[in-house]
């Protein structure tokens, strides 16, 4: 989850060799239907949930600048 102003937002993180990309999902108002829906190429490394979402016409938009990994610090935190 990511906090955008006062509400929580579901995000997808994409980790590349040099940077971390934070995206949110957008639903496409125009639905793909028929036999064409199964032909939309989807990256096999994505979660099945995200693959299905993209096949249904959804897409990810970038929330902010990519974060270079040399500026990123990861810490373990206790679950809230």
C-alpha positions, -999 to +999 in steps of 0.1 A: +000+000+000+011+035-007-003+067+009-015+093-015-028+123+005-052+108+030-061+075+013-043+042+008-036+031-027-028-004-041+005-002-060+027-026-080+065-024-076+088-033-105+124-040-095+149-035-122+187-039-121+192-001-114+160+012-101+126+006-084+094+017-102+062+024-083+030+021-103-007+021-097-033+003-118-058+020-140-089+003-153-096+009-190-132+019-196-131+003-230-132-035-225-115-059-248-138-088-257-142-118-279-113-139-290-089-110-291-087-108-253-066-140-250-041-127-276-029-097-257+008-104-248+015-103-211+049-107-194+050-142-178+069-129-147+039-108-136+015-123-110-015-141-124-037-114-109-019-086-128-017-107-160-055-111-159-060-074-151-039-064-182-058-089-204-090-072-193-077-038-206-061-025-175-027-009-173-001+005-149+008+041-146+040+054-130+033+073-097+066+090-093+102+092-105+120+058-106+141+054-074+177+045-081+188+015-060+219+032-048+196+057-030+172+031-016+175+017+019+154-013+029+144-020+065+124-048+081+095-035+101+071-053+124+036-058+109+011-032+120 
